Amino acid sequence: MTEHQLSLLPFYAGWGRYQQRLVAAIAPLTGEQLALRNTPQHWSIGMYATHIVANRAWWFHARMGEGSADLTSLELWALGICEAGVDPFHPAAELVAGLEKTWQLIQHTLARLTPADLEQVFPPLDEAERVRHAKLVEPALQPFAQMWLDAARLAGEVRPARSRQWIIWSVLEHDIHHGSEISTILGVHGLPVVELD
C-alpha cells in the first residue's frame, strides 16, 4: 500500500479507546456529579465535556469542512463557558451524544485521509465567516456569540493558517488535556475515573 492509499486511522487507534473510556466515565453521571469542580475557579465536569465536543466540531467541521450540516449546532456549543464561565448544564446523555457524534466525525475523517492530506493548510476565518458562525448558534447562546465576536475584534490579532496535521494533533492533545481534568475531578470526589491502560 502506498502512502497515498494509507489511511490515517490506524495511527490514531488509541484515540478511539480513549474516547470509549471518556464516554464510560461520563455516561452514568447525575446532574449533580456533572456540576462537580476541583475548586470554584475551575470548570465543572460538564463544562469540560461540553468544551471537548465543541472543540472537535469547530476544528473538524467549521475549519476543515468535514462532516455534515447537523454538526453546525455543536461548533460553538461551548459559548458561554469560555466567554463567561457559564455552565450550560447539559445532562450526561446529551454530552455522551455529542462525544459520540463528534467522534464519528473524527473517525470517518481519519479513515478517509492519507498522510499526504496532512499538508493541506486552512486559512483563518475572516470576520464575515466568524459572524456567519455566530448567527448559527441557538438563541440562548447569542449573547455569548456576540462576546466571542467582540473579543476577536478587540484582540485585533490575525490568527495563523493551520495545517490539517496541526489541527488533528491539536484536537487530540485538547481531548487528552481536558479528559485528564475530568478524570481528576472524578477521582477527587471518589467517583470512577477515566480508565487508562
Contact map, one row per residue, 1 for C-alpha under 8 A:
11101100000000000000000000000000000000000000000000000000000000000000000000000000000000000000000000000000000000000000000000000000000000000000000000000000000000000000000000000000000000000000000000000
11111100000000000000000000000000000000000000000000000000000000000000000000000000000000000000000000000000000000000000000000000000000000000000000000000000000000000000000000000000000000000000000000000
11111100000000000000000000000000000000000000000000000000000000000000000000000000000000000000000000000000000000000111000000000000000000000000000000000000000000000000000000000000000000000000000000000
01111100000000000000000000000000000000000000000000000000000000000000000000000000000000000000000000000000000000000111000000000000000000000000000000000000000000000000000000000000000000000000000000000
11111110000000000000000000000000000000000000000000000000000000000000000000000000000000000000000000000000000000000100000000000000000000000000000000000000000000000000000000000000000000000000000000000
11111111000000000000000000000000000000000000000000000000000000000000000000000000000000000000000000000000000000001110000000000000000000000000000000000000000000000000000000000000000000000000000000000
00001111110000000000000000000000000000000000000000000000000000000000000000000000000000000000000000000000000001111110000000000000000000000000000000000000000000000000000000000000000000000000000000000
00000111111100000000000000000000000000000000000000000000000000000000000000000000000000000000000000000000000001111110000000000000000000000000000000000000000000000000000000000000000000000000000000000
00000011111110000000000000000000000000000000000000000000000000000000000000000000000000000000000000000000001001100000000000000000000000000000000000000000000000000000000000000000000000000000000000000
00000011111110000000000000000000000000000000000000000000000000000000000000000000000000000000000000000000000000000000000000000000000000000000000000000000000000000000000000000000000000000000000000000
00000001111110000000000000000000000000000000000000000000000000000000000000000000000000000000000000000000000000000000000000000000000000000000000000000000000000000000000000000000000000000000000000000
00000001111111110000000000000000000000000000000000000000000000000000000000000000000000000000000000000000000000000000000000000000000000000000000000000000000000000000000000000000000000000000000000000
00000000111111111000000000000000000000000000000000000000000000000000000000000000000000000000000000000000000000000000000000000000000000000000000000000000000000000000000000000000000000000000000000000
00000000000111111100000000000000000000000000000000000000000000000000000000000000000000000000000000000000000000000000000000000000000000000000000000000000000000000000000000000000000000000000000000000
00000000000111111110000000000000000000000000000000000000000000000000000000000000000000000000000000000000000000000000000000000000000000000000000000000000000000000000000000010000000000000000000000000
00000000000111111111000000000000000000000000000000000000000000000000000000000000000000000000000000000010001000000000000000000000000000000000000000000000000000000000000000000000000000000000000000000
00000000000011111111100000000000000000000000000000000000000000000000000000000000000000000000000000000000000000000000000000000000000000000000000000000000000000000000000000000000000000000000000000000
00000000000001111111110000000000000000000000000000000000000000000000000000000000000000000000000000000000000000000000000000000000000000000000000000000000000000000000000000000000000000000000000000010
00000000000000111111111000000000000000000000000000000000000000000000000000000000000000000000000000100010000000000000000000000000000000000000000000000000000000000000000000000000000000000000000000000
00000000000000011111111100000000000000000000000000000000000000000000000000000000000000000000000000000000000000000000000000000000000000000000000000000000000000000000000000000000000000000000000000000
00000000000000001111111110000000000000000000000000000000000000000000000000000000000000000000000000000000000000000000000000000000000000000000000000000000000000000000000000000000000000000000000001110
00000000000000000111111111000000000000000000000000000000000000000000000000000000000000000000000000000000000000000000000000000000000000000000000000000000000000000000000000000000001000000000000001100
00000000000000000011111111100000000000000000000000000000000000000000000000000000000000000000000100110000000000000000000000000000000000000000000000000000000000000000000000000000000000000000000000000
00000000000000000001111111110000000000000000000000000000000000000000000000000000000000000000000000000000000000000000000000000000000000000000000000000000000000000000000000000000000000000000000001000
00000000000000000000111111111000000000000000000000000000000000000000000000000000000000000000000000000000000000000000000000000000000000000000000000000000000000000000000000000000000000000000000111100
00000000000000000000011111111000000000000000000000000000000000000000000000000000000000000001001100000000000000000000000000000000000000000000000000000000000000000000000000000000000000000000000000000
00000000000000000000001111111000000000000000000000000000000000000000000000000000000000000001100100000000000000000000000000000000000000000000000000000000000000000000000000000000000000000000000000000
00000000000000000000000111111100000000000000000000000000000000000000000000000000000000000001000000000000000000000000000000000000000000000000000000000000000000000000000000000000000000000000000000000
00000000000000000000000011111111110000000000000000000000000000000000000000000000000000000001000000000000000000000000000000000000000000000000000000000000000000000000000000000000000000000000000000000
00000000000000000000000000011111110000000000000000000000000000000000000000000000000000000011000000000000000000000000000000000000000000000000000000000000000000000000000000000000000000000000000000000
00000000000000000000000000001111111000000000000000000000000000000000000000000000000000001011000000000000000000000000000000000000000000000000000000000000000000000000000000000000000000000000000000000
00000000000000000000000000001111111100000000000000000000000000000000000000000000000000000000000000000000000000000000000000000000000000000000000000000000000000000000000000000000000000000000000000000
00000000000000000000000000001111111100000000100000000000000000000000000000000000000000000000000000000000000000000000000000000000000000000000000000000000000000000000000000000000000000000000000000000
00000000000000000000000000001111111100000001110000000000000000000000000000000000000000001011000000000000000000000000000000000000000000000000000000000000000000000000000000000000000000000000000000000
00000000000000000000000000000011111110000001110000000000000000000000000000000000000000001000000000000000000000000000000000000000000000000000000000000000000000000000000000000000000000000000000000000
00000000000000000000000000000001111111000001100000000000000000000000000000000000000000000000000000000000000000000000000000000000000000000000000000000000000000000000000000000000000000001000100000000
00000000000000000000000000000000001111110111100000000000000000000000000000000000000000000000000000000000000000000000000000000000000000000000000000000000000000000000000000000000000000001000000000000
00000000000000000000000000000000000111110111000000000000000000000000000000000000000000000000000000000000000000000000000000000000000000000000000000000000000000000000000000000000000000001001000000000
00000000000000000000000000000000000011111100000000000000000000000000000000000000000000000000000000000000000000000000000000000000000000000000000000000000000000000000000000000000000000000000000000000
00000000000000000000000000000000000011111110000000000000000000000000000000000000000000000000000000000000000000000000000000000000000000000000000000000000000000000000000000000000000000000000000000000
00000000000000000000000000000000000000111110000000000000000000000000000000000000000000000000000000000000000000000000000000000000000000000000000000000000000000000000000000000000000000000000000000000
00000000000000000000000000000000000011111111000000000000000000000000000000000000000000000000000000000000000000000000000000000000000000000000000000000000000000000000000000000000000000000000000000000
00000000000000000000000000000000000011011111101100000000000000000000000000000000000010000000000000000000000000000000000000000000000000000000000000000000000000000000000000000000000000000000000000000
00000000000000000000000000000000011111000111111100000000000000000000000000000000000000100000000000000000000000000000000000000000000000000000000000000000000000000000000000000000000000000000000000000
00000000000000000000000000000000111110000011111110000000000000000000000000000000000000000000000000000000000000000000000000000000000000000000000000000000000000000000000000000000000011001000000000000
00000000000000000000000000000000011000000001111111000000000000000000000000000000000000101111001000000000000000000000000000000000000000000000000000000000000000000000000000000000000000000000000000000
00000000000000000000000000000000000000000011111111100000000000000000000000000100100000111000000000000000000000000000000000000000000000000000000000000000000000000000000000000000000000000000000000000
00000000000000000000000000000000000000000011111111110000000000000000000000000000000000000000000000000000000000000000000000000000000000000000000000000000000000000000000000000000011011000000000000000
00000000000000000000000000000000000000000000111111111000000000000000000000000000000000000000001000100000000000000000000000000000000000000000000000000000000000000000000000000000011001000000000000000
00000000000000000000000000000000000000000000011111111100000000000000000000001100000000000100001001000000000000000000000000000000000000000000000000000000000000000000000000000000000000000000000000000
00000000000000000000000000000000000000000000001111111110000000000000000000001100100000000000000000000000000000000000000000000000000000000000000000000000000000000000000000000000000000000000000000000
00000000000000000000000000000000000000000000000111111111000000000000000000000000000000000000000000100000000000000000000000000000000000000000000000000000000000000000000000000110010000000000000000000
00000000000000000000000000000000000000000000000011111111100000000000000001001000000000000000001001100100000000000000000000000000000000000000000000000000000000000000000000000000000000000000000000000
00000000000000000000000000000000000000000000000001111111110000000000000001111100000000000000000000000000000000000000000000000000000000000000000000000000000000000000000000000000000000000000000000000
00000000000000000000000000000000000000000000000000111111111000000000000000100000000000000000000000000000000000000000000000000000000000000000000000000000000000000000000000100000000000000000000000000
00000000000000000000000000000000000000000000000000011111111110000000000000100000000000000000000000000100010000000000000000000000000000000000000000000000000000000000000000100000000000000000000000000
00000000000000000000000000000000000000000000000000001111111111000000001101100000000000000000000000000100000000000000000000000000000000000000000000000000000000000000000000000000000000000000000000000
00000000000000000000000000000000000000000000000000000111111111100000000001110000000000000000000000000000000000000000000000000000000000000000000000000000000000000000000000000000000000000000000000000
00000000000000000000000000000000000000000000000000000011111111110000000000000000000000000000000000000000000000000000000000000000000000000000000000000000000000000000001000100000000000000000000000000
00000000000000000000000000000000000000000000000000000001111111111110000000000000000000000000000000000000110000000000000000000000000000000000000000000000000000000000001000000000000000000000000000000
00000000000000000000000000000000000000000000000000000001111111111111001100100000000000000000000000000000000000000000000000000000000000000000000000000000000000000000000000000000000000000000000000000
00000000000000000000000000000000000000000000000000000000111111111100000100100000000000000000000000000000000000000000000000000000000000000000000000000000000000000000000000000000000000000000000000000
00000000000000000000000000000000000000000000000000000000011111111000000000000000000000000000000000000000000000000000000001001000000000000000000000000000000000000000000000000000000000000000000000000
00000000000000000000000000000000000000000000000000000000001111111100000000000000000000000000000000000000000000000000000001000000000000000000000000000000000000000001000000000000000000000000000000000
00000000000000000000000000000000000000000000000000000000000111111110000000000000000000000000000000000000000000000000000000000000000000000000000000000000000000000000000000000000000000000000000000000
00000000000000000000000000000000000000000000000000000000000111011111000000000000000000000000000000000000100010000000000000000000000000000000000000000000000000000000000000000000000000000000000000000
00000000000000000000000000000000000000000000000000000000000110001111101000000000000000000000000000000000100010000000000000000000000000000000000000000000000000000000000000000000000000000000000000000
00000000000000000000000000000000000000000000000000000000000010000111111100000000000000000000000000000000000000000000000000000000000000000000000000000000000000000000000000000000000000000000000000000
00000000000000000000000000000000000000000000000000000000000000000011111100000000000000000000000000000000000000000000000000000000000000000000000000000000000000000000000000000000000000000000000000000
00000000000000000000000000000000000000000000000000000000000000000001111110000000000000000000000000000000000000000000000000000000000000000000000000000000000000000000000000000000000000000000000000000
00000000000000000000000000000000000000000000000000000000100010000011111111100000000000000000000000000100000000000000000000000000000000000000000000000000000000000000000000000000000000000000000000000
00000000000000000000000000000000000000000000000000000000100011000001111111110000000000000000000000000000000000000000000000000000000000010000000000000000000000000000000000000000000000000000000000000
00000000000000000000000000000000000000000000000000000000000000000000011111111000000000000000000000000000000000000000000000000000000000011100000000000000000000000000000000000000000000000000000000000
00000000000000000000000000000000000000000000000000001100110000000000001111111000000000000000000001000000000000000000000000000000000000000000000000000000000000000000000000000000000000000000000000000
00000000000000000000000000000000000000000000000000000111110011000000001111111000000000000000000000000000000000000000000000000000000000000000000000000000000000000000000000000000000000000000000000000
00000000000000000000000000000000000000000000000000000100010000000000000111111110000000000000000000000000000000000000000000000000000001001000000000000000000000000000000000000000000000000000000000000
00000000000000000000000000000000000000000000000001101100000000000000000011111110000000000000000000000000000000000000000000000000000000001000000000000000000000000000000000000000000000000000000000000
00000000000000000000000000000000000000000000001001100100000000000000000000011111110000000000000000000000000000000000000000000000000000000000000000000000000000000000000000000000000000000000000000000
00000000000000000000000000000000000000000000000000000000000000000000000000011111111000000000000000000000000000000000000000000000000000000000100110010000000000000000000000000000000000000000000000000
00000000000000000000000000000000000000000000000000000000000000000000000000000111111111110000000000000000000000000000000000000000000000000000100100000000000000000000000000000000000000000000000000000
00000000000000000000000000000000000000000000001000100000000000000000000000000111111111110000000000000000000000000000000000000000000000000000000000000000000000000000000000000000000000000000000000000
00000000000000000000000000000000000000000000000000000000000000000000000000000111111111000000000000000000000000000000000000000000000000000000000000000000000000000000000000000000000000000000000000000
00000000000000000000000000000000000000000000000000000000000000000000000000000011111111000000000000000000000000000000000000000000000000000000000100110000000000000000000000000000000000000000000000000
00000000000000000000000000000000000000000000000000000000000000000000000000000001111111000000000000000000000000000000000000000000000000000000000100000000000000000000000000000000000000000000000000000
00000000000000000000000000000000000000000010000000000000000000000000000000000001111111100000000000000000000000000000000000000000000000000000000000000000000000000000000000000000000000000000000000000
00000000000000000000000000000000000000000000000000000000000000000000000000000001111111110000000000000000000000000000000000000000000000000000000000000000000000000000000000000000000000000000000000000
00000000000000000000000000000000000000000001011000000000000000000000000000000001100011111000000000000000000000000000000000000000000000000000000000000000000000000000000000000000000000000000000000000
00000000000000000000000000000000000000000000001000000000000000000000000000000001100001111100000000000000000000000000000000000000000000000000000000000000000000000000000000000000000000000000000000000
00000000000000000000000000000010011000000000011000000000000000000000000000000000000000111110000000000000000000000000000000000000000000000000000000000000000000000000000000000000000000000000000000000
00000000000000000000000000000000000000000000010001000000000000000000000000000000000000011111011000000000000000000000000000000000000000000000000000000000000000000000000000000000000000000000000000000
00000000000000000000000000000110010000000000010000000000000000000000000000000000000000001111111000000000000000000000000000000000000000000000000000000000000000000000000000000000000000000000000000000
00000000000000000000000001111110010000000000010000000000000000000000000000000000000000000111111100000000000000000000000000000000000000000000000000000000000000000000000000000000000000000000000000000
00000000000000000000000000100000000000000000000000000000000000000000000000000000000000000011111110000000000000000000000000000000000000000000000000000000000000000000000000000000000000000000000000000
00000000000000000000000000000000000000000000000000000000000000000000000000000000000000000111111111000000000000000000000000000000000000000000000000000000000000000000000000000000000000000000000000000
00000000000000000000000001000000000000000000010011001000000000000000000000000000000000000111111111100000000000000000000000000000000000000000000000000000000000000000000000000000000000000000000000000
00000000000000000000001001100000000000000000000000000000000000000000000000000000000000000001111111110000000000000000000000000000000000000000000000000000000000000000000000000000000000000000000000000
00000000000000000000000000000000000000000000000000000000000000000000000000000000000000000000111111111000000000000000000000000000000000000000000000000000000000000000000000000000000000000000000000000
00000000000000000000000000000000000000000000000001001000000000000000000001000000000000000000011111111100000000000000000000000000000000000000000000000000000000000000000000000000000000000000000000000
00000000000000000010001000000000000000000000000010011000000000000000000000000000000000000000001111111110000000000000000000000000000000000000000000000000000000000000000000000000000000000000000000000
00000000000000000000001000000000000000000000000000000000000000000000000000000000000000000000000111111111000000000000000000000000000000000000000000000000000000000000000000000000000000000000000000000
00000000000000000000000000000000000000000000000000000000000000000000000000000000000000000000000011111111100000000000000000000000000000000000000000000000000000000000000000000000000000000000000000000
00000000000000000000000000000000000000000000000000001001100000000000001000000000000000000000000001111111110000000000000000000000000000000000000000000000000000000000000000000000000000000000000000000
00000000000000010010000000000000000000000000000000000000000000000000000000000000000000000000000000111111111000000000000000000000000000000000000000000000000000000000000000000000000000000000000000000
00000000000000000000000000000000000000000000000000000000000000000000000000000000000000000000000000011111111100000000000000000000000000000000000000000000000000000000000000000000000000000000000000000
00000000000000000000000000000000000000000000000000000000000100000110000000000000000000000000000000001111111110000000000000000000000000000000000000000000000000000000000000000000000000000000000000000
00000000000000000000000000000000000000000000000000000001000100000000000000000000000000000000000000000111111111000000000000000000000000000000000000000000000000000000000000000000000000000000000000000
00000000100000010000000000000000000000000000000000000000000000000000000000000000000000000000000000000011111111100000000000000000000000000000000000000000000000000000000000000000000000000000000000000
00000000000000000000000000000000000000000000000000000000000000000000000000000000000000000000000000000001111111110000000000000000000000000000000000000000000000000000000000000000000000000000000000000
00000000000000000000000000000000000000000000000000000000000000000110000000000000000000000000000000000000111111111000000000000000000000000000000000000000000000000000000000000000000000000000000000000
00000011100000000000000000000000000000000000000000000000000000000000000000000000000000000000000000000000011111111100000000000000000000000000000000000000000000000000000000000000000000000000000000000
00000011100000000000000000000000000000000000000000000000000000000000000000000000000000000000000000000000001111111000000000000000000000000000000000000000000000000000000000000000000000000000000000000
00000011000000000000000000000000000000000000000000000000000000000000000000000000000000000000000000000000000111111100000000000000000000000000000000000000000000000000000000000000000000000000000000000
00000111000000000000000000000000000000000000000000000000000000000000000000000000000000000000000000000000000011111110110000000000000000000000000000000000000000000000000000000000000000000000000000000
00111111000000000000000000000000000000000000000000000000000000000000000000000000000000000000000000000000000001011111110000000000000000000000000000000000000000000000000000000000000000000000000000000
00110111000000000000000000000000000000000000000000000000000000000000000000000000000000000000000000000000000000001111111000000000000000000000000000000000000000000000000000000000000000000000000000000
00110000000000000000000000000000000000000000000000000000000000000000000000000000000000000000000000000000000000000111111000000000000000000000000000000000000000000000000000000000000000000000000000000
00000000000000000000000000000000000000000000000000000000000000000000000000000000000000000000000000000000000000001111111100000000000000000000000000000000000000000001000000000000000000000000000000000
00000000000000000000000000000000000000000000000000000000000000000000000000000000000000000000000000000000000000001111111100000000000000000000000000000000000000000011100000000000000000000000000000000
00000000000000000000000000000000000000000000000000000000000000000000000000000000000000000000000000000000000000000011111110000000000000000000000000000000000000000011100000000000000000000000000000000
00000000000000000000000000000000000000000000000000000000000000000000000000000000000000000000000000000000000000000000111111000000000000000000000000000000000000000011000000000000000000000000000000000
00000000000000000000000000000000000000000000000000000000000000000000000000000000000000000000000000000000000000000000001111100000000000000000000000000000000000001111000000000000000000000000000000000
00000000000000000000000000000000000000000000000000000000000000110000000000000000000000000000000000000000000000000000000111110000000000000000000000000000000000001111000000000000000000000000000000000
00000000000000000000000000000000000000000000000000000000000000000000000000000000000000000000000000000000000000000000000011111000000000000000000000000000000000011100000000000000000000000000000000000
00000000000000000000000000000000000000000000000000000000000000000000000000000000000000000000000000000000000000000000000001111100000000000000000000000000000001111100000000000000000000000000000000000
00000000000000000000000000000000000000000000000000000000000000100000000000000000000000000000000000000000000000000000000000111111110000000000000000000000000000000000000000000000000000000000000000000
00000000000000000000000000000000000000000000000000000000000000000000000000000000000000000000000000000000000000000000000000011111110000000000000000000000000000000000000000000000000000000000000000000
00000000000000000000000000000000000000000000000000000000000000000000000000000000000000000000000000000000000000000000000000001111111000000000000000000000000000000000000000000000000000000000000000000
00000000000000000000000000000000000000000000000000000000000000000000000000000000000000000000000000000000000000000000000000001111111100000000000000000000000000000000000000000000000000000000000000000
00000000000000000000000000000000000000000000000000000000000000000000000000000000000000000000000000000000000000000000000000001111111110000000000000000000000000000000000000000000000000000000000000000
00000000000000000000000000000000000000000000000000000000000000000000000000000000000000000000000000000000000000000000000000001111111111000000000000001000000000000000000000000000000000000000000000000
00000000000000000000000000000000000000000000000000000000000000000000000000000000000000000000000000000000000000000000000000000011111111100000000000001000000000000000000000000000000000000000000000000
00000000000000000000000000000000000000000000000000000000000000000000000000000000000000000000000000000000000000000000000000000001111111110000000000000000000000000000000000000000000000000000000000000
00000000000000000000000000000000000000000000000000000000000000000000000000000000000000000000000000000000000000000000000000000000111111111000000000000000000000000000000000000000000000000000000000000
00000000000000000000000000000000000000000000000000000000000000000000000000010000000000000000000000000000000000000000000000000000011111111000010011001000000000000000000000000000000000000000000000000
00000000000000000000000000000000000000000000000000000000000000000000000000000000000000000000000000000000000000000000000000000000001111111000010010000000000000000000000000000000000000000000000000000
00000000000000000000000000000000000000000000000000000000000000000000000110000000000000000000000000000000000000000000000000000000000111111100000000000000000000000000000000000000000000000000000000000
00000000000000000000000000000000000000000000000000000000000000000000000010011000000000000000000000000000000000000000000000000000000011111110110010000000000000000000000000000000000000000000000000000
00000000000000000000000000000000000000000000000000000000000000000000000010000000000000000000000000000000000000000000000000000000000000011111110000000000000000000000000000000000000000000000000000000
00000000000000000000000000000000000000000000000000000000000000000000000000000000000000000000000000000000000000000000000000000000000000001111110000000000000000000000000000000000000000000000000000000
00000000000000000000000000000000000000000000000000000000000000000000000000000000000000000000000000000000000000000000000000000000000000000111111000000000000000000000000000000000000000000000000000000
00000000000000000000000000000000000000000000000000000000000000000000000000000011000000000000000000000000000000000000000000000000000000001111111110000000000000000000000000000000000000000000000000000
00000000000000000000000000000000000000000000000000000000000000000000000000000000000000000000000000000000000000000000000000000000000001101111111111000000000000000000000000000000000000000000000000000
00000000000000000000000000000000000000000000000000000000000000000000000000000000000000000000000000000000000000000000000000000000000000000001111111100000000000000000000000000000000000000000000000000
00000000000000000000000000000000000000000000000000000000000000000000000000000011001100000000000000000000000000000000000000000000000000000000111111110000000000000000000000000000000000000000000000000
00000000000000000000000000000000000000000000000000000000000000000000000000000010000000000000000000000000000000000000000000000000000001101000111111111000000000000000000000000000000000000000000000000
00000000000000000000000000000000000000000000000000000000000000000000000000000000000000000000000000000000000000000000000000000000000001000000011111111100000000000000000000000000000000000000000000000
00000000000000000000000000000000000000000000000000000000000000000000000000000000001000000000000000000000000000000000000000000000000000000000001111111110000000000000000000000000000000000000000000000
00000000000000000000000000000000000000000000000000000000000000000000000000000010001000000000000000000000000000000000000000000000000000000000000111111111000000000000000000000000000000000000000000000
00000000000000000000000000000000000000000000000000000000000000000000000000000000000000000000000000000000000000000000000000000000011001000000000011111111100000000000000000000000000000000000000000000
00000000000000000000000000000000000000000000000000000000000000000000000000000000000000000000000000000000000000000000000000000000000000000000000001111111110000000000000000000000000000000000000000000
00000000000000000000000000000000000000000000000000000000000000000000000000000000000000000000000000000000000000000000000000000000000000000000000000111111111000000000000000000000000000000000000000000
00000000000000000000000000000000000000000000000000000000000000000000000000000000000000000000000000000000000000000000000000000000000000000000000000011111111110000000000000000000000000000000000000000
00000000000000000000000000000000000000000000000000000000000000000000000000000000000000000000000000000000000000000000000000000000000000000000000000001111111100000000000000000000000000000000000000000
00000000000000000000000000000000000000000000000000000000000000000000000000000000000000000000000000000000000000000000000000000000000000000000000000000111111100000000000000000000000000000000000000000
00000000000000000000000000000000000000000000000000000000000000000000000000000000000000000000000000000000000000000000000000000000000000000000000000000011111110000000000000000000000000000000000000000
00000000000000000000000000000000000000000000000000000000000000000000000000000000000000000000000000000000000000000000000000000000000000000000000000000001111111000000000000000000000000000000000000000
00000000000000000000000000000000000000000000000000000000000000000000000000000000000000000000000000000000000000000000000000000000000000000000000000000001001111100000000000000000000000000000000000000
00000000000000000000000000000000000000000000000000000000000000000000000000000000000000000000000000000000000000000000000000010000000000000000000000000000000111110000000000000000000000000000000000000
00000000000000000000000000000000000000000000000000000000000000000000000000000000000000000000000000000000000000000000000000010000000000000000000000000000000011111000000000000000000000000000000000000
00000000000000000000000000000000000000000000000000000000000000000000000000000000000000000000000000000000000000000000000000110000000000000000000000000000000001111100000000000000000000000000000000000
00000000000000000000000000000000000000000000000000000000000000000000000000000000000000000000000000000000000000000000000011110000000000000000000000000000000000111110000000000000000000000000000000000
00000000000000000000000000000000000000000000000000000000000000000000000000000000000000000000000000000000000000000000000011110000000000000000000000000000000000011111011000000000000000000000000000000
00000000000000000000000000000000000000000000000000000000000000000000000000000000000000000000000000000000000000000000011111000000000000000000000000000000000000001111111000000000000000000000000000000
00000000000000000000000000000000000000000000000000000000000000010000000000000000000000000000000000000000000000000000111111000000000000000000000000000000000000000111111100000000000000000000000000000
00000000000000000000000000000000000000000000000000000000000000000000000000000000000000000000000000000000000000000000011000000000000000000000000000000000000000000011111110000000000000000000000000000
00000000000000000000000000000000000000000000000000000000000000000000000000000000000000000000000000000000000000000000000000000000000000000000000000000000000000000111111111000000000000000000000000000
00000000000000000000000000000000000000000000000000000000001100000000000000000000000000000000000000000000000000000000000000000000000000000000000000000000000000000111111111100000000000000000000000000
00000000000000000000000000000000000000000000000000000000000000000000000000000000000000000000000000000000000000000000000000000000000000000000000000000000000000000001111111110000000000000000000000000
00000000000000000000000000000000000000000000000000000000000000000000000000000000000000000000000000000000000000000000000000000000000000000000000000000000000000000000111111111000000000000000000000000
00000000000000000000000000000000000000000000000000000000000000000000000000000000000000000000000000000000000000000000000000000000000000000000000000000000000000000000011111111100000000000000000000000
00000000000000000000000000000000000000000000000000000011001000000000000000000000000000000000000000000000000000000000000000000000000000000000000000000000000000000000001111111110000000000000000000000
00000000000000100000000000000000000000000000000000000000000000000000000000000000000000000000000000000000000000000000000000000000000000000000000000000000000000000000000111111111000000000000000000000
00000000000000000000000000000000000000000000000000000000000000000000000000000000000000000000000000000000000000000000000000000000000000000000000000000000000000000000000011111111100000000000000000000
00000000000000000000000000000000000000000000000000010000000000000000000000000000000000000000000000000000000000000000000000000000000000000000000000000000000000000000000001111111110000000000000000000
00000000000000000000000000000000000000000000000000010000000000000000000000000000000000000000000000000000000000000000000000000000000000000000000000000000000000000000000000111111111000000000000000000
00000000000000000000000000000000000000000000000000000000000000000000000000000000000000000000000000000000000000000000000000000000000000000000000000000000000000000000000000011111111100000000000000000
00000000000000000000000000000000000000000000000000000000000000000000000000000000000000000000000000000000000000000000000000000000000000000000000000000000000000000000000000001111111110000000000000000
00000000000000000000000000000000000000000000000110010000000000000000000000000000000000000000000000000000000000000000000000000000000000000000000000000000000000000000000000000111111111000000000000000
00000000000000000000010000000000000000000000000110000000000000000000000000000000000000000000000000000000000000000000000000000000000000000000000000000000000000000000000000000011111111100000000001000
00000000000000000000000000000000000000000000000000000000000000000000000000000000000000000000000000000000000000000000000000000000000000000000000000000000000000000000000000000001111111110000000001000
00000000000000000000000000000000000000000000100100000000000000000000000000000000000000000000000000000000000000000000000000000000000000000000000000000000000000000000000000000000111111111000000000000
00000000000000000000000000000000000000000000100110000000000000000000000000000000000000000000000000000000000000000000000000000000000000000000000000000000000000000000000000000000011111111100000011000
00000000000000000000000000000000000000000000000000000000000000000000000000000000000000000000000000000000000000000000000000000000000000000000000000000000000000000000000000000000001111111110000011000
00000000000000000000000000000000000000000000000000000000000000000000000000000000000000000000000000000000000000000000000000000000000000000000000000000000000000000000000000000000000111111111000010000
00000000000000000000000000000000000111000000100000000000000000000000000000000000000000000000000000000000000000000000000000000000000000000000000000000000000000000000000000000000000011111111100000000
00000000000000000000000000000000000000000000000000000000000000000000000000000000000000000000000000000000000000000000000000000000000000000000000000000000000000000000000000000000000001111111111110000
00000000000000000000000000000000000000000000000000000000000000000000000000000000000000000000000000000000000000000000000000000000000000000000000000000000000000000000000000000000000000111111111110000
00000000000000000000000000000000000001000000000000000000000000000000000000000000000000000000000000000000000000000000000000000000000000000000000000000000000000000000000000000000000000011111111000000
00000000000000000000000000000000000100000000000000000000000000000000000000000000000000000000000000000000000000000000000000000000000000000000000000000000000000000000000000000000000000001111111000000
00000000000000000000000000000000000000000000000000000000000000000000000000000000000000000000000000000000000000000000000000000000000000000000000000000000000000000000000000000000000000000111111100000
00000000000000000000000000000000000000000000000000000000000000000000000000000000000000000000000000000000000000000000000000000000000000000000000000000000000000000000000000000000000000000111111110000
00000000000000000000000010000000000000000000000000000000000000000000000000000000000000000000000000000000000000000000000000000000000000000000000000000000000000000000000000000000000000000110011111000
00000000000000000000000010000000000000000000000000000000000000000000000000000000000000000000000000000000000000000000000000000000000000000000000000000000000000000000000000000000000001110110001111100
00000000000000000000110110000000000000000000000000000000000000000000000000000000000000000000000000000000000000000000000000000000000000000000000000000000000000000000000000000000001101100000000111110
00000000000000000000110010000000000000000000000000000000000000000000000000000000000000000000000000000000000000000000000000000000000000000000000000000000000000000000000000000000000000000000000011111
00000000000000000100100000000000000000000000000000000000000000000000000000000000000000000000000000000000000000000000000000000000000000000000000000000000000000000000000000000000000000000000000001111
00000000000000000000000000000000000000000000000000000000000000000000000000000000000000000000000000000000000000000000000000000000000000000000000000000000000000000000000000000000000000000000000000111
